[in-house]
Amino acid sequence: MEKLEWYCLKWDTNAKRPRMVNVMFAINLDDLRKKLKYKGKKPSRYNSVKNYEELKEYLQSEFFYHFWCKCEYEITVNSWPYVDRSTEVRVDIYDQIVPNIDRITEYVARELKLDFKRKGVAT
């Protein structure tokens, strides 16, 4: 069985320091396999994943559901040396995933041995 890994920065309140967390726990591989298997032949609860774009949408929606705008997945970023609170920016794990969603999708497709190709990219 595959163990997917993609790490993002999270604040550990117990240790009072940032740490890396594997965000792939949010992806239910059994559910994804069903979506890949049925290819639209089953009821709507098994909305199929037939290509790269649908896989990307599936991953993005799962990450959004688990990580977007939840305080336990937010960190505060500020300048160094510390200037003032007005320059602070809150960043959650979803904000860290969005710029990498294409790389994450390619990684998942490669690890699950899917023959999905990203449009507009030469291989």
C-alpha positions in Angstrom: 0.0 0.0 0.0 1.3 3.5 -0.9 2.2 6.0 1.7 1.8 9.4 0.2 3.8 12.2 1.8 3.7 16.0 1.3 4.7 18.2 4.1 3.6 21.7 5.2 4.4 23.9 8.1 2.1 23.9 11.2 2.4 25.4 14.6 2.7 22.8 17.4 1.1 24.4 20.4 2.4 21.8 22.8 6.0 22.2 21.8 5.6 25.9 21.2 7.4 25.7 17.9 6.6 25.1 14.2 6.8 21.6 12.8 6.3 19.8 9.5 3.1 17.8 9.1 2.2 15.3 6.3 -0.9 16.7 4.8 -1.7 13.6 2.8 -3.7 12.2 5.7 -6.5 14.3 4.3 -6.7 12.1 1.2 -8.7 9.0 1.6 -7.0 6.5 -0.8 -9.9 4.0 -0.7 -12.4 6.7 -1.7 -10.0 7.9 -4.5 -9.6 4.3 -5.7 -13.4 3.9 -6.0 -13.6 7.1 -7.9 -10.9 5.9 -10.3 -12.5 2.5 -10.6 -16.1 3.4 -11.4 -15.3 6.0 -14.1 -18.9 7.4 -14.0 -20.7 4.1 -14.0 -21.9 4.2 -10.4 -24.2 6.6 -8.6 -23.2 10.2 -8.0 -21.6 9.6 -4.7 -18.8 8.0 -6.7 -18.2 10.9 -8.9 -15.5 9.6 -11.1 -11.9 10.8 -11.6 -11.1 10.1 -15.2 -8.2 12.5 -16.0 -5.6 14.8 -14.5 -7.9 17.8 -14.2 -10.5 15.8 -12.3 -7.8 14.4 -10.0 -6.6 17.9 -9.3 -10.1 19.1 -8.5 -10.6 16.2 -6.2 -7.4 16.8 -4.3 -8.0 20.5 -4.1 -11.5 20.0 -2.6 -10.2 17.5 -0.1 -7.4 19.8 1.0 -9.9 22.8 1.1 -12.3 20.8 3.4 -9.5 19.8 5.8 -7.2 22.7 6.0 -8.8 26.0 4.8 -9.3 28.6 7.5 -9.0 26.4 10.5 -7.0 28.0 13.3 -5.2 24.7 14.3 -3.6 24.8 10.8 -2.6 28.4 10.8 0.7 30.0 11.5 1.5 33.7 11.8 4.3 35.1 9.6 6.1 38.3 10.4 9.2 40.1 9.4 12.5 39.7 11.2 13.4 41.7 13.2 9.9 42.0 14.5 8.5 45.4 13.5 4.8 45.5 14.5 1.6 43.4 14.5 0.3 45.3 11.4 2.8 43.4 9.2 1.7 39.9 10.4 0.1 37.6 7.9 -1.8 34.4 8.8 -1.0 31.4 6.6 -2.9 28.2 6.8 -1.9 24.8 5.3 -4.3 25.3 2.4 -2.4 28.5 1.5 0.8 26.4 1.4 -0.8 23.7 -0.8 -2.4 25.9 -3.5 0.8 27.0 -5.2 1.9 23.4 -5.3 -1.4 21.7 -6.4 -0.1 20.8 -9.8 3.1 19.2 -8.3 1.0 17.4 -5.7 -1.4 16.1 -8.4 1.5 14.9 -10.5 3.0 13.2 -7.4 -0.3 11.4 -6.6 -0.8 10.3 -10.2 2.8 9.0 -10.3 2.6 7.2 -7.0 -0.7 5.6 -7.8 0.6 4.7 -11.3 -2.1 6.6 -13.1 -1.7 7.4 -16.8 -2.8 11.0 -16.4 -1.0 13.7 -18.2 -1.1 17.4 -17.4 -2.4 19.5 -20.3 0.0 21.9 -21.9 3.1 20.3 -20.4 5.6 18.4 -22.6 6.7 15.1 -21.1 
